[in-house]
């Protein structure tokens, strides 16, 4: 089969990959590129008229991100000749066969844990000739560790290293557990081996990533011990991690962070809302008071360290008083930056059953108010009115 893949790749070399979403998707796209390159396909850095296949590595966290994907697929579907179009990742897992009905231009749908099959699936479609057949491969419980072995790296200075996949939190608004599956942790030896490989390639900065990194636990290794092991690696310049969940932060994490000289003094800690009522509806598992106590402890232990967050406005049932509590929390917390989103119902989530009762105009107003408040705080950091942290170059979420 591998020889057959290489033969098809020689005829159809040009694949363009468009990525939407968070760092997990960025790493997934890098993995896919590596798999395809090792199978003989040529990866295009930018689209052009000669592309043979277009793969969309997708995000289902927000409606806006999905809308952009559908729009791009529509645009590529109009090309003559039409390239093979693949829907990859969260949206493929979420929509499954429905994706072909929603957008007939799609030829291939591949789920988050099925990405290792892409070279063979592309081969099968191209061998079939035109009209291209429709193929779907979704629903795999966990991805094979082998997908992380390709040598391709997108950047020379920094690399993302996945330490865990999936999520068991089932926050009421979040689609991630449904599209990335149950929480699974990679063996620490494999994680450290991947980091050593990056170091050997001259990459001295890595970011450990997962939906909830501080829930990491594999046999006798917890997140703290993993951080200590990474810190001890010879040749590593610096490292960071993202994202954390407030309910899973151990009390000694901040002391550990302070004592690890290679670890960036930066924490992305999503709060989502400053209202206890909304936090309960969101099923976040912590209170406003608990969150504020955590960040107070963080700043006492690591003075001047960076702190960023995620916030959702317009969640079902969010009153003006609930929003005011979120605004007050932002003013009290003084985040270096915040990633603020308007709520949109996600398929299959518990919150989808709730009445989306905050009008769009009101969501926009609350979104604008929070953005303006956070911009002023961020400006004070940049002007030195608030002690600034060292810049990590990490954007926790990059929803298109």
Secondary structure in CASP SS format (residue, H / E / C, confidence):
PFRMAT SS
TARGET T0000
AUTHOR 0000-0000-0000
METHOD secondary structure of the structure
MODEL  1
X C 1.00
X H 1.00
X H 1.00
X H 1.00
X H 1.00
X H 1.00
X H 1.00
X H 1.00
X H 1.00
X H 1.00
X H 1.00
X C 1.00
X C 1.00
X E 1.00
X E 1.00
X E 1.00
X E 1.00
X E 1.00
X E 1.00
X C 1.00
X C 1.00
X C 1.00
X H 1.00
X H 1.00
X H 1.00
X H 1.00
X H 1.00
X H 1.00
X H 1.00
X H 1.00
X H 1.00
X H 1.00
X H 1.00
X H 1.00
X H 1.00
X H 1.00
X H 1.00
X H 1.00
X C 1.00
X C 1.00
X C 1.00
X E 1.00
X E 1.00
X E 1.00
X C 1.00
X C 1.00
X C 1.00
X C 1.00
X C 1.00
X C 1.00
X C 1.00
X C 1.00
X E 1.00
X E 1.00
X E 1.00
X E 1.00
X E 1.00
X E 1.00
X C 1.00
X C 1.00
X C 1.00
X C 1.00
X H 1.00
X H 1.00
X H 1.00
X H 1.00
X H 1.00
X H 1.00
X H 1.00
X H 1.00
X H 1.00
X H 1.00
X H 1.00
X H 1.00
X H 1.00
X H 1.00
X H 1.00
X C 1.00
X C 1.00
X C 1.00
X C 1.00
X C 1.00
X C 1.00
X E 1.00
X E 1.00
X E 1.00
X E 1.00
X E 1.00
X E 1.00
X H 1.00
X H 1.00
X H 1.00
X H 1.00
X H 1.00
X H 1.00
X C 1.00
X C 1.00
X H 1.00
X H 1.00
X H 1.00
X H 1.00
X H 1.00
X C 1.00
X C 1.00
X C 1.00
X C 1.00
X C 1.00
X E 1.00
X E 1.00
X E 1.00
X C 1.00
X C 1.00
X C 1.00
X C 1.00
X H 1.00
X H 1.00
X H 1.00
X H 1.00
X H 1.00
X H 1.00
X H 1.00
X H 1.00
X H 1.00
X H 1.00
X H 1.00
X H 1.00
X H 1.00
X H 1.00
X C 1.00
X C 1.00
X C 1.00
X C 1.00
X C 1.00
X C 1.00
X E 1.00
X E 1.00
X E 1.00
X C 1.00
X C 1.00
X C 1.00
X C 1.00
X C 1.00
X C 1.00
X C 1.00
X H 1.00
X H 1.00
X H 1.00
X H 1.00
X C 1.00
X C 1.00
X C 1.00
X C 1.00
X C 1.00
X C 1.00
X C 1.00
X C 1.00
X C 1.00
X E 1.00
X E 1.00
X E 1.00
X E 1.00
X E 1.00
X C 1.00
X E 1.00
X E 1.00
X C 1.00
X C 1.00
X C 1.00
X C 1.00
X C 1.00
X C 1.00
X C 1.00
X C 1.00
X C 1.00
X C 1.00
X H 1.00
X H 1.00
X H 1.00
X H 1.00
X H 1.00
X C 1.00
X C 1.00
X C 1.00
X E 1.00
X E 1.00
X C 1.00
X C 1.00
X H 1.00
X H 1.00
X H 1.00
X H 1.00
X H 1.00
X H 1.00
X H 1.00
X H 1.00
X H 1.00
X H 1.00
X H 1.00
X H 1.00
X H 1.00
X C 1.00
X C 1.00
X C 1.00
X C 1.00
X E 1.00
X E 1.00
X E 1.00
X E 1.00
X E 1.00
X C 1.00
X C 1.00
X C 1.00
X H 1.00
X H 1.00
X H 1.00
X C 1.00
X E 1.00
X E 1.00
X C 1.00
X C 1.00
X E 1.00
X E 1.00
X H 1.00
X H 1.00
X H 1.00
X H 1.00
X H 1.00
X H 1.00
X H 1.00
X H 1.00
X H 1.00
X C 1.00
X C 1.00
X C 1.00
X C 1.00
X C 1.00
X C 1.00
X E 1.00
X E 1.00
X E 1.00
X E 1.00
X E 1.00
X C 1.00
X E 1.00
X C 1.00
X H 1.00
X H 1.00
X H 1.00
X C 1.00
X C 1.00
X C 1.00
X C 1.00
X H 1.00
X H 1.00
X H 1.00
X H 1.00
X H 1.00
X H 1.00
X H 1.00
X C 1.00
X C 1.00
X C 1.00
X E 1.00
X C 1.00
X C 1.00
X E 1.00
X E 1.00
X E 1.00
X E 1.00
X C 1.00
X C 1.00
X E 1.00
X C 1.00
X C 1.00
X C 1.00
X H 1.00
X H 1.00
X H 1.00
X H 1.00
X H 1.00
X H 1.00
X H 1.00
X C 1.00
X C 1.00
X C 1.00
X C 1.00
X C 1.00
X H 1.00
X H 1.00
X H 1.00
X H 1.00
X H 1.00
X H 1.00
X H 1.00
X H 1.00
X H 1.00
X H 1.00
X H 1.00
X H 1.00
X H 1.00
X H 1.00
X C 1.00
X C 1.00
X C 1.00
X C 1.00
X E 1.00
X E 1.00
X E 1.00
X E 1.00
X E 1.00
X E 1.00
X E 1.00
X E 1.00
X C 1.00
X C 1.00
X C 1.00
X C 1.00
X C 1.00
X C 1.00
X H 1.00
X H 1.00
X H 1.00
X H 1.00
X H 1.00
X H 1.00
X H 1.00
X H 1.00
X H 1.00
X H 1.00
X H 1.00
X H 1.00
X H 1.00
X H 1.00
X C 1.00
X C 1.00
X C 1.00
X E 1.00
X E 1.00
X E 1.00
X E 1.00
X E 1.00
X E 1.00
X C 1.00
X C 1.00
X C 1.00
X C 1.00
X C 1.00
X C 1.00
X C 1.00
X H 1.00
X H 1.00
X H 1.00
X H 1.00
X C 1.00
X C 1.00
X C 1.00
X C 1.00
X C 1.00
X C 1.00
X H 1.00
X H 1.00
X H 1.00
X H 1.00
X H 1.00
X H 1.00
X H 1.00
X H 1.00
X H 1.00
X H 1.00
X H 1.00
X H 1.00
X H 1.00
X H 1.00
X H 1.00
X H 1.00
X H 1.00
X H 1.00
X H 1.00
X H 1.00
X H 1.00
X H 1.00
X H 1.00
X H 1.00
X C 1.00
X C 1.00
X C 1.00
X C 1.00
X C 1.00
X C 1.00
X C 1.00
X C 1.00
X C 1.00
X C 1.00
X C 1.00
X C 1.00
X C 1.00
X C 1.00
X C 1.00
X C 1.00
X C 1.00
END
